[in-house]
């Protein structure tokens, strides 16, 4: 209980200091950081034991680092639709939804992981396991012919995904 109070106090201090300096986005980023650390500490034990929802939560807390992709991949391997959808977001360059300003800027500056064909693959996989936004996200990508061919290779299992494993269209 004492840890929660310390975290809440830190979050309040960040908000107040940010507001006093006129930098509200910095204050929000600070609260996001604290929130992510809490999410990480609450889920890491279950995630390391193989809990797919906890693995997705860890991926969210670490977003959008290479380590987050690894956690999303672990959860996706177990059929977790939210993790598949997040992988689609990462590879489409749209993983910054609800991510703090500084991580958003970092994501925009480092687009090494952007791969629209792979994003399509992950969105389609998410749709197959009933993620409500998977199909819409896949269809919104409007792939060119080369990207479409690459996506088909992922979907058919002829190409390896960013998770370092061969894709498996059957799950």
ZAMARGU-4260 file (C-alpha; in steps of 0.2 Angstrom, whole numbers, plus 5000, padded with zeros to 4 digits):
<rodrens>
0) 5000/5000/5000 | 5014/5012/5004 | 5021/5009/4986 | 5005/5015/4979 | 5005/5031/4989
5) 5023/5035/4984 | 5018/5032/4965 | 5003/5043/4967 | 5013/5056/4976 | 5026/5056/4962
10) 5012/5057/4949 | 5004/5072/4958 | 5021/5081/4959 | 5025/5078/4940 | 5007/5085/4936
15) 5010/5100/4947 | 5027/5104/4941 | 5022/5102/4923 | 5007/5113/4925 | 5017/5126/4934
20) 5030/5127/4920 | 5016/5128/4907 | 5021/5111/4900 | 5005/5100/4902 | 5012/5087/4889
25) 5027/5084/4900 | 5016/5082/4915 | 5005/5069/4906 | 5020/5060/4899 | 5026/5059/4917
30) 5010/5051/4923 | 5010/5039/4908 | 5028/5034/4913 | 5022/5030/4931 | 5007/5021/4925
35) 5017/5010/4913 | 5029/5006/4928 | 5014/5001/4938 | 5007/4991/4924 | 5024/4982/4922
40) 5027/4978/4940 | 5009/4971/4941 | 5010/4960/4926 | 5029/4954/4925 | 5027/4939/4936
45) 5012/4932/4927 | 5019/4937/4910 | 5035/4927/4913 | 5025/4912/4918 | 5016/4913/4901
50) 5000/4922/4904 | 4995/4930/4887 | 4985/4945/4894 | 4999/4949/4906 | 5012/4948/4891
55) 5001/4960/4881 | 5001/4972/4896 | 5020/4971/4897 | 5021/4975/4879 | 5009/4990/4881
60) 5020/4996/4896 | 5036/4995/4886 | 5028/5002/4870 | 5036/5004/4857 | 5053/4996/4860
65) 5060/4980/4853 | 5057/4972/4869 | 5038/4976/4868 | 5037/4967/4851 | 5045/4952/4860
70) 5031/4952/4873 | 5017/4955/4860 | 5025/4940/4850 | 5024/4929/4865 | 5006/4933/4868
75) 5001/4932/4849 | 5009/4915/4849 | 4995/4910/4861 | 4981/4917/4851 | 4980/4934/4860
80) 4970/4945/4848 | 4975/4961/4857 | 4993/4957/4855 | 4991/4953/4837 | 4982/4969/4834
85) 4996/4979/4843 | 5009/4970/4832 | 4999/4977/4817 | 4999/4994/4825 | 5018/4993/4828
90) 5022/4987/4810 | 5010/5000/4802 | 5019/5014/4812 | 5003/5018/4821 | 5008/5011/4838
95) 5008/5028/4846 | 4990/5028/4850 | 4988/5033/4868 | 5007/5034/4870 | 5015/5049/4878
100) 5022/5063/4867 | 5041/5059/4869 | 5038/5041/4864 | 5027/5047/4850 | 5041/5058/4843
105) 5054/5043/4846 | 5042/5031/4836 | 5040/5044/4822 | 5059/5047/4821 | 5063/5028/4821
110) 5053/5019/4808 | 5064/5004/4806 | 5050/4993/4811 | 5037/4999/4799 | 5032/4985/4787
115) 5014/4988/4780 | 5014/4970/4773 | 5017/4963/4790 | 5005/4975/4798 | 4992/4968/4787
120) 4996/4950/4792 | 4995/4954/4810 | 4978/4964/4808 | 4971/4949/4798 | 4977/4937/4811
125) 4969/4948/4825 | 4953/4948/4814 | 4953/4929/4813 | 4953/4927/4832 | 4939/4940/4833
130) 4947/4956/4837 | 4934/4969/4833 | 4945/4981/4824 | 4957/4969/4815 | 4948/4968/4798
135) 4945/4986/4797 | 4963/4990/4801 | 4969/4978/4788 | 4958/4985/4775 | 4963/5002/4778
140) 4981/4999/4774 | 4978/5000/4755 | 4994/4990/4751 | 5003/4991/4734 | 5006/4976/4723
145) 5023/4972/4731 | 5016/4974/4749 | 5001/4963/4744 | 5012/4949/4738 | 5023/4950/4754
150) 5007/4950/4765 | 5001/4934/4755 | 5018/4926/4759 | 5016/4930/4777 | 4998/4923/4777
155) 5003/4907/4768 | 5017/4904/4780 | 5030/4906/4766 | 5039/4921/4775 | 5045/4923/4792
160) 5036/4937/4803 | 5045/4950/4814 | 5042/4938/4828 | 5057/4928/4822 | 5046/4913/4818
165) 5037/4907/4803 | 5020/4913/4801 | 5006/4901/4803 | 4989/4905/4795 | 4980/4892/4805
170) 4986/4900/4822
</rodrens>
